[in-house]
Amino acid sequence: MTEAERAKSQRLTLSITFWPKQTFEDLQDDLTPSVDYSAVCAAVRQLVQKSSNKLIETLATQLATHLLTAFPIERAEIEVRKFVVAEAKYVSVKITRSASVG
């Protein structure tokens, strides 16, 4: 992101897909061991608002790392889109990260 782009707020959209550590069958329709989507959204919003990254690639990587360590998630796919190029609908980066085997 250039300094001119950073001078004003940027519009970003995020698409987040994650795979819980427990299978859906193992959850047996019980919310207790599942991933709290509202908590994920709040954590993402907080991290993005505090971010001062120059690259959306860096932001995507930080988000994936945070989600994998803060929630019972084994894999996360993050797409970050920004809307700054007049000739394009948007530009984006998509990454997939997996939790360490522990």
Secondary structure as a PSIPRED ss2 file (coil, helix, strand):
# PSIPRED VFORMAT (PSIPRED V4.0)

   1 M C   1.000  0.000  0.000
   2 T C   1.000  0.000  0.000
   3 E H   0.000  1.000  0.000
   4 A H   0.000  1.000  0.000
   5 E H   0.000  1.000  0.000
   6 R H   0.000  1.000  0.000
   7 A C   1.000  0.000  0.000
   8 K C   1.000  0.000  0.000
   9 S C   1.000  0.000  0.000
  10 Q C   1.000  0.000  0.000
  11 R C   1.000  0.000  0.000
  12 L E   0.000  0.000  1.000
  13 T E   0.000  0.000  1.000
  14 L E   0.000  0.000  1.000
  15 S E   0.000  0.000  1.000
  16 I E   0.000  0.000  1.000
  17 T E   0.000  0.000  1.000
  18 F E   0.000  0.000  1.000
  19 W E   0.000  0.000  1.000
  20 P E   0.000  0.000  1.000
  21 K C   1.000  0.000  0.000
  22 Q C   1.000  0.000  0.000
  23 T C   1.000  0.000  0.000
  24 F H   0.000  1.000  0.000
  25 E H   0.000  1.000  0.000
  26 D H   0.000  1.000  0.000
  27 L H   0.000  1.000  0.000
  28 Q C   1.000  0.000  0.000
  29 D C   1.000  0.000  0.000
  30 D C   1.000  0.000  0.000
  31 L C   1.000  0.000  0.000
  32 T C   1.000  0.000  0.000
  33 P C   1.000  0.000  0.000
  34 S C   1.000  0.000  0.000
  35 V C   1.000  0.000  0.000
  36 D C   1.000  0.000  0.000
  37 Y H   0.000  1.000  0.000
  38 S H   0.000  1.000  0.000
  39 A H   0.000  1.000  0.000
  40 V H   0.000  1.000  0.000
  41 C H   0.000  1.000  0.000
  42 A H   0.000  1.000  0.000
  43 A H   0.000  1.000  0.000
  44 V H   0.000  1.000  0.000
  45 R H   0.000  1.000  0.000
  46 Q H   0.000  1.000  0.000
  47 L H   0.000  1.000  0.000
  48 V H   0.000  1.000  0.000
  49 Q H   0.000  1.000  0.000
  50 K H   0.000  1.000  0.000
  51 S C   1.000  0.000  0.000
  52 S C   1.000  0.000  0.000
  53 N C   1.000  0.000  0.000
  54 K C   1.000  0.000  0.000
  55 L C   1.000  0.000  0.000
  56 I H   0.000  1.000  0.000
  57 E H   0.000  1.000  0.000
  58 T H   0.000  1.000  0.000
  59 L H   0.000  1.000  0.000
  60 A H   0.000  1.000  0.000
  61 T H   0.000  1.000  0.000
  62 Q H   0.000  1.000  0.000
  63 L H   0.000  1.000  0.000
  64 A H   0.000  1.000  0.000
  65 T H   0.000  1.000  0.000
  66 H H   0.000  1.000  0.000
  67 L H   0.000  1.000  0.000
  68 L H   0.000  1.000  0.000
  69 T H   0.000  1.000  0.000
  70 A H   0.000  1.000  0.000
  71 F C   1.000  0.000  0.000
  72 P C   1.000  0.000  0.000
  73 I E   0.000  0.000  1.000
  74 E E   0.000  0.000  1.000
  75 R E   0.000  0.000  1.000
  76 A E   0.000  0.000  1.000
  77 E E   0.000  0.000  1.000
  78 I E   0.000  0.000  1.000
  79 E E   0.000  0.000  1.000
  80 V E   0.000  0.000  1.000
  81 R E   0.000  0.000  1.000
  82 K E   0.000  0.000  1.000
  83 F C   1.000  0.000  0.000
  84 V C   1.000  0.000  0.000
  85 V C   1.000  0.000  0.000
  86 A C   1.000  0.000  0.000
  87 E C   1.000  0.000  0.000
  88 A C   1.000  0.000  0.000
  89 K C   1.000  0.000  0.000
  90 Y C   1.000  0.000  0.000
  91 V E   0.000  0.000  1.000
  92 S E   0.000  0.000  1.000
  93 V E   0.000  0.000  1.000
  94 K E   0.000  0.000  1.000
  95 I E   0.000  0.000  1.000
  96 T E   0.000  0.000  1.000
  97 R E   0.000  0.000  1.000
  98 S E   0.000  0.000  1.000
  99 A C   1.000  0.000  0.000
 100 S C   1.000  0.000  0.000
 101 V C   1.000  0.000  0.000
 102 G C   1.000  0.000  0.000
